[in-house]
Amino acid sequence: MAYPESLDHMLAAWNESDPSVLRNHLKRALTPEIAFIDPSVETHGIDEFEENVRKVQAAIPGAVYSRTSGVDSHHGFHRYSWQISRDGEVILPGFDVTEVDDGGMVNRVLGFFGPLPDNN
């Protein structure tokens, strides 16, 4: 099953340093009411999302953000693994569960850091 192009634009934004290109990716990816929630932050709206992207980029200069799995999709939900790396070294792996609206625009991202815990 194909996943929406908005997921590629959202990922591209994390790798973009030009402010106008970054914003264009976000406009092509996110609904105005986007909620982004991970262990380190909760943002609401495109402006807060963009601010978080810039903050993380500044904290990890030279990092590359990539999807490390295929995208598993059903009923408007999409899950995939990702990683942040720099100079070939993985800094942070994780996975997201992303919800899109009927038009395929991202309206919620639930992010998790690291691998799933063992079943103990």
Backbone as CSV, one residue per row, in Angstrom:
resi,resn,N_x,N_y,N_z,CA_x,CA_y,CA_z,C_x,C_y,C_z
1,MET,0.839,-1.179,0.000,0.000,0.000,0.000,0.890,1.251,0.000
2,ALA,0.579,2.178,-0.847,1.351,3.412,-0.929,1.032,4.311,0.257
3,TYR,2.015,5.078,0.649,1.803,6.042,1.720,1.748,7.446,1.103
4,PRO,1.185,8.423,1.825,1.028,9.765,1.254,2.370,10.484,1.104
5,GLU,2.453,11.283,0.046,3.643,12.087,-0.246,3.985,13.033,0.904
6,SER,3.002,13.383,1.708,3.241,14.296,2.827,4.317,13.761,3.776
7,LEU,4.420,12.443,3.913,5.449,11.876,4.794,6.843,12.176,4.272
8,ASP,7.021,12.149,2.946,8.328,12.476,2.369,8.652,13.952,2.562
9,HIS,7.651,14.821,2.434,7.894,16.251,2.649,8.223,16.536,4.112
10,MET,7.560,15.845,5.022,7.853,16.051,6.441,9.295,15.649,6.741
11,LEU,9.740,14.516,6.208,11.120,14.079,6.406,12.095,15.056,5.759
12,ALA,11.794,15.505,4.552,12.676,16.442,3.844,12.869,17.728,4.654
13,ALA,11.834,18.166,5.362,11.944,19.389,6.164,13.035,19.253,7.223
14,TRP,13.163,18.076,7.826,14.176,17.870,8.868,15.590,17.981,8.312
15,ASN,15.750,17.745,7.017,17.071,17.796,6.379,17.331,19.106,5.652
16,GLU,16.438,20.060,5.752,16.538,21.292,4.973,17.054,22.448,5.826
17,SER,18.063,23.163,5.328,18.593,24.315,6.061,18.038,25.642,5.550
18,ASP,17.575,25.693,4.305,17.026,26.926,3.751,15.632,27.149,4.337
19,PRO,15.425,28.272,5.062,14.145,28.494,5.742,12.926,28.464,4.826
20,SER,13.025,29.031,3.625,11.849,29.054,2.747,11.553,27.670,2.178
21,VAL,12.581,26.898,1.886,12.368,25.537,1.378,11.812,24.660,2.494
22,LEU,12.355,24.814,3.711,11.850,24.060,4.860,10.357,24.342,5.047
23,ARG,9.990,25.613,5.035,8.580,25.981,5.241,7.705,25.422,4.121
24,ASN,8.205,25.427,2.885,7.442,24.882,1.765,7.182,23.384,1.969
25,HIS,8.187,22.655,2.446,7.976,21.232,2.741,6.894,21.061,3.808
26,LEU,6.932,21.902,4.834,5.938,21.782,5.900,4.537,22.094,5.393
27,LYS,4.410,23.094,4.533,3.099,23.420,3.963,2.556,22.280,3.113
28,ARG,3.454,21.505,2.499,3.038,20.386,1.659,2.832,19.107,2.475
29,ALA,3.157,19.149,3.774,3.087,17.950,4.609,2.037,18.016,5.707
30,LEU,1.863,19.179,6.323,1.159,19.269,7.596,-0.156,20.028,7.505
31,THR,-1.121,19.600,8.309,-2.332,20.386,8.489,-2.005,21.555,9.418
32,PRO,-2.789,22.629,9.379,-2.530,23.769,10.278,-2.569,23.380,11.760
33,GLU,-3.338,22.356,12.103,-3.459,21.951,13.517,-2.561,20.778,13.892
34,ILE,-1.488,20.544,13.136,-0.567,19.447,13.403,-0.187,19.376,14.888
35,ALA,-0.244,18.164,15.432,0.258,17.896,16.788,1.453,16.970,16.640
36,PHE,2.567,17.357,17.227,3.796,16.566,17.190,4.197,16.291,18.623
37,ILE,4.239,15.012,18.983,4.492,14.637,20.369,5.538,13.537,20.388
38,ASP,6.648,13.802,21.082,7.653,12.757,21.300,8.163,12.906,22.728
39,PRO,9.102,12.069,23.169,9.525,12.142,24.570,10.111,13.488,25.001
40,SER,10.555,14.306,24.039,11.219,15.547,24.405,10.377,16.808,24.224
41,VAL,9.253,16.720,23.475,8.530,17.937,23.136,7.097,17.622,22.727
42,GLU,6.232,18.601,22.901,4.880,18.544,22.342,4.623,19.889,21.676
43,THR,4.342,19.845,20.372,4.071,21.074,19.643,2.701,20.987,18.992
44,HIS,2.121,22.167,18.729,0.824,22.254,18.059,0.896,23.380,17.036
45,GLY,0.543,23.055,15.796,0.576,24.030,14.719,1.889,23.994,13.954
46,ILE,1.831,24.495,12.723,3.007,24.461,11.843,4.139,25.321,12.399
47,ASP,3.840,26.480,12.960,4.903,27.346,13.474,5.688,26.668,14.592
48,GLU,4.996,26.032,15.529,5.693,25.329,16.613,6.465,24.133,16.082
49,PHE,5.890,23.421,15.108,6.597,22.290,14.498,7.899,22.781,13.874
50,GLU,7.809,23.868,13.092,9.002,24.415,12.431,10.029,24.877,13.467
51,GLU,9.582,25.518,14.507,10.491,25.953,15.569,11.232,24.764,16.175
52,ASN,10.532,23.662,16.384,11.175,22.472,16.927,12.198,21.902,15.948
53,VAL,11.857,21.854,14.659,12.810,21.365,13.659,14.090,22.194,13.725
54,ARG,13.956,23.516,13.741,15.131,24.404,13.781,15.935,24.205,15.077
55,LYS,15.242,24.003,16.177,15.915,23.788,17.467,16.735,22.493,17.431
56,VAL,16.145,21.431,16.910,16.856,20.152,16.844,18.017,20.242,15.857
57,GLN,17.811,20.896,14.717,18.898,21.077,13.756,20.067,21.834,14.389
58,ALA,19.765,22.864,15.161,20.820,23.649,15.812,21.542,22.840,16.887
59,ALA,20.809,21.963,17.558,21.401,21.150,18.623,22.300,20.044,18.079
60,ILE,22.009,19.599,16.843,22.788,18.508,16.241,23.218,18.945,14.837
61,PRO,24.141,19.900,14.740,24.539,20.382,13.418,25.122,19.252,12.567
62,GLY,24.769,19.271,11.291,25.293,18.271,10.366,24.578,16.934,10.405
63,ALA,23.511,16.836,11.185,22.786,15.567,11.293,21.983,15.295,10.027
64,VAL,21.798,14.012,9.768,20.968,13.545,8.657,19.811,12.759,9.261
65,TYR,18.603,13.068,8.807,17.385,12.426,9.298,16.902,11.504,8.189
66,SER,16.709,10.221,8.509,16.319,9.279,7.460,15.319,8.260,7.979
67,ARG,14.510,7.767,7.053,13.595,6.670,7.345,14.392,5.391,7.150
68,THR,14.292,4.460,8.092,15.103,3.241,8.049,14.268,1.985,7.859
69,SER,13.010,2.159,7.509,12.127,1.020,7.254,11.149,1.418,6.171
70,GLY,10.362,0.473,5.757,9.224,0.783,4.924,8.150,1.433,5.782
71,VAL,7.060,1.812,5.146,5.944,2.443,5.851,4.783,1.458,5.888
72,ASP,4.331,1.140,7.088,3.189,0.252,7.306,1.963,1.139,7.517
73,SER,0.924,0.935,6.707,-0.204,1.871,6.690,-1.545,1.161,6.811
74,HIS,-2.470,1.796,7.540,-3.875,1.385,7.544,-4.718,2.495,8.153
75,HIS,-5.916,2.687,7.631,-6.923,3.615,8.164,-6.383,5.023,8.466
76,GLY,-5.489,5.513,7.620,-4.949,6.848,7.821,-3.809,6.931,8.816
77,PHE,-3.333,5.792,9.299,-2.193,5.739,10.204,-1.011,5.117,9.470
78,HIS,0.195,5.606,9.791,1.411,5.125,9.134,2.501,5.011,10.195
79,ARG,3.184,3.872,10.204,4.285,3.712,11.157,5.547,3.360,10.387
80,TYR,6.666,3.832,10.896,7.954,3.624,10.238,9.060,3.923,11.243
81,SER,10.207,3.321,10.995,11.394,3.587,11.802,12.210,4.691,11.152
82,TRP,12.971,5.397,11.961,13.813,6.478,11.484,15.081,6.527,12.321
83,GLN,16.023,7.332,11.864,17.207,7.573,12.684,17.765,8.963,12.392
84,ILE,18.459,9.475,13.376,19.257,10.683,13.221,20.705,10.214,13.273
85,SER,21.483,10.592,12.264,22.882,10.204,12.235,23.747,11.399,11.851
86,ARG,25.023,11.279,12.176,25.995,12.302,11.793,27.327,11.615,11.573
87,ASP,27.949,11.949,10.465,29.241,11.349,10.110,29.172,9.825,10.129
88,GLY,28.053,9.272,9.666,27.886,7.827,9.584,27.564,7.135,10.890
89,GLU,27.462,7.875,11.977,27.171,7.291,13.290,25.729,7.603,13.676
90,VAL,24.999,6.568,14.107,23.615,6.770,14.546,23.632,7.465,15.905
91,ILE,22.939,8.597,15.951,22.819,9.352,17.196,21.567,8.928,17.946
92,LEU,20.473,8.756,17.193,19.212,8.391,17.824,18.342,7.632,16.841
93,PRO,17.985,6.379,17.170,16.982,5.680,16.372,15.611,5.865,17.022
94,GLY,14.574,5.611,16.251,13.239,5.684,16.812,12.192,5.257,15.809
95,PHE,10.938,5.466,16.169,9.858,5.215,15.214,8.724,6.189,15.478
96,ASP,7.951,6.430,14.428,6.804,7.324,14.507,5.545,6.581,14.115
97,VAL,4.445,7.000,14.690,3.114,6.654,14.220,2.503,7.983,13.810
98,THR,2.162,8.085,12.540,1.686,9.330,11.953,0.256,9.153,11.476
99,GLU,-0.589,10.132,11.762,-1.977,10.118,11.310,-2.155,11.205,10.260
100,VAL,-2.843,10.865,9.174,-3.121,11.853,8.135,-4.625,12.049,8.001
101,ASP,-4.995,13.226,7.475,-6.408,13.504,7.244,-6.845,12.881,5.913
102,ASP,-8.088,13.096,5.528,-8.616,12.495,4.298,-7.880,12.959,3.044
103,GLY,-7.231,14.112,3.105,-6.461,14.621,1.974,-5.008,14.171,1.980
104,GLY,-4.630,13.355,2.971,-3.266,12.840,3.048,-2.278,13.750,3.755
105,MET,-2.783,14.797,4.410,-1.903,15.712,5.136,-1.734,15.232,6.576
106,VAL,-0.531,15.357,7.103,-0.210,14.888,8.454,-0.871,15.793,9.481
107,ASN,-1.650,15.180,10.394,-2.258,15.982,11.461,-1.827,15.554,12.860
108,ARG,-1.084,14.438,12.950,-0.556,14.025,14.261,0.639,13.105,14.055
109,VAL,1.685,13.351,14.844,2.870,12.494,14.848,3.146,12.122,16.294
110,LEU,3.208,10.831,16.557,3.600,10.314,17.867,4.951,9.645,17.688
111,GLY,5.984,10.245,18.247,7.346,9.748,18.084,7.824,9.016,19.319
112,PHE,8.653,8.018,19.084,9.267,7.231,20.161,10.754,7.136,19.889
113,PHE,11.564,7.214,20.946,13.007,7.132,20.814,13.498,5.741,21.172
114,GLY,14.495,5.279,20.448,15.135,4.002,20.740,14.312,2.809,20.312
115,PRO,14.876,1.625,20.546,14.147,0.405,20.197,13.061,0.100,21.224
116,LEU,12.147,-0.782,20.834,11.137,-1.233,21.798,11.814,-1.981,22.930
117,PRO,11.313,-1.858,24.144,11.919,-2.567,25.266,11.665,-4.068,25.165
118,ASP,12.544,-4.830,25.830,12.368,-6.279,25.910,11.090,-6.589,26.682
119,ASN,10.543,-7.762,26.431,9.343,-8.214,27.119,9.749,-8.891,28.424
120,ASN,9.938,-8.116,29.455,10.358,-8.670,30.768,9.262,-8.452,31.782
